[in-house]
Amino acid sequence: MGQQASSITLEASLKNLGMISSFLHKWAKKANLSTHSENELLLTVEEVYINIVKYAYPESLGKVTIHCRIDEGSLVLKIKDEGIPFNPLH
């Protein structure tokens, strides 16, 4: 079975959380995730996205790309931004 993949690129704004949830919901269905796993996925991605909005782009509206693919029966996500890098020492 071949890979399935798609991406969504959005302005890093909290107003886009609904679009992200819809995008991930479709992928959770394609990957046959349980309701519990889908909820955990949504919560995790929401937390990452909010951190990007707040800290990677504190004074501007940059872009965030979420890439999803199904590979060998697993849902694989990649979240990319070009904002200020996270520094765990600060």
KAKA-V497854 format. One record per pair of residues at least 12 apart in sequence whose C-alpha atoms are under 10 Angstrom apart, sorted by sequence separation. I is the first residue (numbers start at 1). J is the second residue. D is the distance in whole Angstrom. If there is no record, write none. Layout:
# KAKA-V497854
i:j:d
I:J:D
I:J:D
This chain:
# KAKA-V497854
i:j:d
8:20:8
52:64:8
66:78:6
67:79:6
25:38:7
28:41:8
65:78:8
66:79:5
67:80:8
24:38:8
25:39:9
28:42:9
65:79:6
66:80:6
8:23:8
49:64:8
64:79:7
65:80:5
66:81:9
7:23:9
8:24:10
25:41:9
49:65:10
64:80:6
65:81:7
6:23:10
24:41:8
25:42:8
49:66:10
63:80:8
64:81:5
65:82:10
21:39:10
24:42:7
63:81:6
64:82:8
62:81:8
63:82:7
64:83:9
21:41:10
22:42:10
62:82:7
63:83:8
6:27:9
21:42:7
24:45:9
45:66:9
62:83:7
5:27:9
20:42:9
21:43:9
61:83:9
4:27:10
60:83:9
21:45:9
57:81:9
17:42:10
20:45:9
21:46:8
56:81:8
57:82:9
58:83:9
4:30:9
20:46:8
56:82:8
57:83:5
58:84:9
4:31:10
52:79:10
56:83:4
57:84:7
17:45:10
18:46:10
52:80:9
53:81:10
55:83:8
56:84:4
57:85:10
17:46:7
20:49:9
52:81:8
55:84:7
56:85:6
49:79:8
52:82:10
53:83:9
55:85:9
56:86:7
48:79:8
49:80:10
52:83:8
55:86:8
14:46:10
17:49:8
45:77:9
49:81:10
52:84:9
16:49:10
17:50:9
45:78:10
52:85:9
45:79:8
52:86:9
14:49:8
51:86:10
13:49:9
14:50:7
41:77:10
12:49:8
13:50:8
12:50:9
31:69:9
13:52:9
14:53:7
30:69:10
31:70:7
12:52:7
13:53:6
14:54:9
28:68:10
30:70:8
31:71:10
12:53:5
13:54:9
27:68:7
32:73:9
33:74:9
11:53:9
12:54:9
24:66:9
27:69:8
28:70:10
31:73:7
32:74:9
33:75:9
23:66:9
24:67:10
27:70:8
30:73:10
31:74:7
32:75:9
12:56:9
13:57:9
24:68:8
31:75:6
12:57:8
23:68:9
30:75:9
31:76:10
20:66:8
13:60:10
28:75:8
12:60:9
13:61:7
27:75:8
11:60:10
12:61:6
13:62:8
27:76:10
11:61:6
12:62:5
13:63:9
27:77:10
10:61:10
11:62:6
12:63:5
13:64:9
10:62:8
11:63:5
12:64:6
10:63:6
11:64:6
12:65:9
24:77:10
9:63:7
10:64:5
11:65:9
9:64:6
10:65:6
8:64:8
9:65:4
10:66:9
8:65:6
9:66:6
7:65:7
8:66:5
9:67:9
7:66:6
8:67:7
6:66:9
7:67:4
8:68:9
6:67:6
7:68:6
5:67:7
6:68:6
7:69:9
5:68:6
6:69:7
4:68:8
5:69:4
6:70:10
4:69:5
5:70:7
3:69:7
4:70:5
5:71:9
3:70:6
4:71:7
2:70:9
3:71:6
2:71:8
3:72:8
12:81:9
1:71:9
2:72:8
3:73:9
5:75:10
7:77:10
9:79:10
1:72:8
4:75:10
5:76:9
7:78:9
8:79:10
9:80:9
12:83:10
1:73:9
5:77:10
7:79:10
9:81:10
